[in-house]
Amino acid sequence: MLELEFMQRAFLAAILVGVTAPTVGTFLLQRRLALIGDGMGHVALAGVAAGVLTSTSPVWTALVAAVAGAVLVELLRRRGGGDMALAVLFYGGIAGGVVLISMSASGTPANLNSYLFGSVTTTTPADLWIFAVLSVVVLAVVAFFGTHLFAVSDDEEYAQASGINVLGYNLLLAILTAVTVVVSMRVIGLLLISALMIIPNAVAQQLVRGFRATMATAMLVGLVSGVSGVALSYYVNSPSGGTVVMVCIAALLVAVLLRFLFRLVRWHPVQRYHPHEHGPECGHEAVEHDGHLDYLHDGKRHAAHGAHYDEH
């Protein structure tokens, strides 16, 4: 598998996508815009079709269309038309892409499948270089402006009061989302890219706490899911995008199970033989806890439970 050049390119693209998409998705999830990537993907699809129709690079036309759509959506959202703008993007992008591709001399809607759902065989060396440059740009912007992006995503009003240019950073995040969609379209597909932005962050939220820890964990989950999904798609002959997303979903199920088991173990009190009987005159401080009294003794909280004491 690794001796095949197209698989080498596919793995490199999966690494770029797996790291970049969850990074941007962290901010989108914070802003409750988990589906904005879908809108950008639909607009990028129209750009791909325009590139096929005009015999130019679909990557560049998709990038131009996605960035223009991202800026338009953010400006409309500021005026209170966010939902309507997303609806126009969803349906207008798909419709425009199908119409434009059908107008090309050799194009049919079937030609868009590799862009819609991803394909490990379609990443060219030129595409890989473009994706690498765009990924580096996205990660560099996040590294330099991540604190302000988080402040704006977490609480726009507080960020505005703090003197942060809220509109400017919202536009920056929208553009980063558009660029990430284009970077991901060969491996993941335009219809599935939101999943790679969001699901690794959902996995991270089950396992860690804190913004930086969540982002780092999401990047790791995205990286592992991207590489393993591409490898699996090669062996089972399935679309790479769908396979990567299914791996992400499996990781989320495992994370939910682990969190449940951790809580079960952590919350279960330790039962120990305790010869000392606690009560109002025992001399140990009493602390109310979940409708009963715990007594502080030897650095632990002890609560009577039948014939024994539970240690918390």
N, C-alpha and C positions, 0 to 999 in steps of 0.2 A: 504493500500500500504506500509506504513512504518513498519508495523508489519512483513513483509516478509523479511527474511534474505538476499535473493539475491538482493532485491531492496535497502536495507541498504548498501550493498557492492557497488551496482551500483551508488548510490548517492555519497558515499565517493570517488569512482573512478572519478566520474564526477567533483567533487570539485578539486581533484588533477589535472586532465587534464585541466579544465577550467582556472585554475590559471597559470599552467606551460606553456601550449602551446602558449598563447599570449605573454608571457614574452620573449620567444625565438624568436617568430615571429616578435617582434619589431626590433630586429637586422637584421633579414633576409629581412624585408621590406626596411630597411635603405640601405642594400647592393644590393637591387633589385634582390633578389634571392627568390622571393615569391613561386616558384614552387620546390625548392630544397627538401621540405618535401615529395613531391610526389616520387622523386627518392629514398629517404631513405625508404619510405614506400614499394616500390617495392622490394628493396633489403631485407628489413625485412620480406617480404612475403616468399622469398626463405628460409630465416632462420627458419620461422615457419614451412614450409614444411619439412626442414631438421630435425627439432625437432620431428615432427610426424613420419617421416621415421625411425628415430633412437630411438624412444620411450623415448626421453628426454624432458625436459621442453621447450616448444616452446618459452617461454618468454626469456630464456637465449640464445637460439640459434638465435632468432631474434635480440637480443641485440648485440651479437657478429657480426652477419652479417651486421647489420646497421652501427655499429661503423667502421668496416673495410671498408665498402662502402663509408662512409663519409670521412674518411681519404684519400682514393684513389681518390675520386672526387676532394677534395681540392688540392691534389698534382698535379693532371692533370690540374686543373683550373689554377694553377700557371704557367703551361707550355703552356697556351693558348688553352687548349682543353676542356673547360668547357661544351659547348653545346653538343659535341660528347659524353663526359663522362656521362652526364645526359641521353642522348638517350640510351646508353648502359644499364644504370641502369633501366630505365623505362621498356624496352622490355626484357632485360635479366633477371631481377628480376621476372617479371610475368611469363615468359616462364619457368624459373627454378623452381618456386614455383609449377606450375601446373604439370610439369614433375615429380618432386620429390614426391608430394603428391599422384600421381597416381601409383607410385612404391611401396607405403606402402601396407601392407597386407589388411588393412581395410579402407584405405583412398581413397577418390574421390575428384575431384575438388570442389564438393559441401561443403566438410568439411571446406573449407577456407572462406565461406561466413561470418561467425561471425568475422573473422579477417579482412576481406575486408571492411565490412560495419558497424561493431559494433553490439553488442548484449548485452542487460542488464542482461541476464541470465547466461553469460559465465564467469563472474569475480569470481574467487575462492578466499577464504581467503588467500591462499599463494600468488596468483597474487596481491592481494590488498597490502600485506606487501611489496612485491617487488616494486610495483608502488609507494608506499609511500616513501620508501627509495630513489628511483631514483628521485622522485620529489623534495625531500628535498635537494638532492645533486645539482640538476639543479638550484634551487632557491638560494642556498648558493653560488654557483659559480658566478651567476649573481650579487648577492649582493656584493661579494668581488671584482670581476673583471669587473663589468658593465661599469665603466668609460672607461677602455681601450678597451673593446669590442665595445663600441659606437664610440670611436675615430677611430678604425680600420674600422668599418663599414661605417662611414661617409666619411672618406678621407684617403685611404691607404697611399698615397704618403706623406701627412702631418704627419701621424702617424709614418711612417718610418723615416722621417727627425727628428722627436721628440725622436727617440731612442726606440720606442716601437717595440717589437718583433712581426711583422705583421703576419708572417707565423704561429707562435705559437698560436696567438689569433684566427686566421682564423681556424686553426685545432681545437682549443677548441670550437669554435662556431659550427663547423661541428659535433663534437662529441655530444655537447648539443642537436643539432637538432636530431641526431640519437636516443639519449636516450629519448627525448620527443616523438618521433614517437612510440617507444616501449611502453612507459607509456600510450599512447592514443589508442593503437590498440584494446583493448577490448571494450571500450565505443564508440569511434568515428569511428574506422576502419582505416586500412592502406591507403585506397584510398581517404579518406576524411580529414585526419588529417591536411593537408595544409590549408584547409578552416578555421579550428579553430585557426591556427597560424596567419592567415592573416586578416580575416574578422573583428574580434574584434578590431584590430589595425586600420582598415579602418573606423570603427565606431568612435573610439576615435579621429581620425584625423578630423572628421567632427565637433566634439564637443569642443576639447581643443587644446591648443598649448603648445609646449615644450616637450622635450623627456621624462622627468620623469612623467609629467602629462599624456602624451599619454600612457605610459606603465601602469600606475596605472589604468587609465580608461579602457584600453584594458583587463587587468586582471579582473576587475569588470564585464565587458561585457561577457568575457569568462566564468566566474563563474556562472553568472545568466543564460546564454544561456545553459551551460552544465547541470545544475540542472533542469531547466525548460524543456529542451529538453528530458532528461531522463524520467521525470514525464509524459510528453505528449506521449512519445513513449509507455509507459506502458498502457495508456488509449486507444490509437488508434491502439495498436498492430503493431507498425511499427519499422523498424531498428533504434536503438538509434542514430547511427552516422548521418544518413540522417536527422533525426528529429532535432538534435542539430544544424546541419548546416543550416537548413531552419529557425530555430529560429534566428540564427546569421544574416542571410540575411534579415529577417524581421526587426531586430534591425537596420541594416544598412539603410534600406529604411526609417525608422522612423527618424534616425539621419540626413539623407540628407534632409528630409522634414523640420525638426526643424531648420537646418542651413539656409535653404532657407527662412523660415518665419522670423528668427532672422535678416537676412540681410535686408529683406523687411521692417521690423519695424525700424531697426537701420538706414538705409539709407534714409528713407523718412523724409524730412525736416519738422520741426515744423512751421506751419503757424500762425503768430501772427499779431495783429494790431500794427502798429509801426508809431506813429505820426511824428517822425523825418525823414526828407528826406535826404538821403545820396547823396553826389556828390563830385566833385573835391574840393569844398570849404567848406565841412561840418566839417573839422577839425579832422576826424577820419581816422586812418590808413587804406589804401586800400591794399588788398591782392588778387593776381590773383588766381582764383580757377576754374578749368574746363572750361576755355574759357570766364569767366566773373570775375567781381570784387566783392569781399566780403569786407565789412567794419567792422573793429573791434570796437564794441560798447558794453559797460557794460559786458565785458568778453565773448561776443558771436560774431559770425560772421553773419552779416546781408547782404542779397542779395535781390535786388529788383526783384519781380516776379509779373508782372501785377499790380494790385491795392494794393498789400500787400508785405510784406517782409518775406522771409524764414529765419528762425533762425537755424544755424548749430551748 
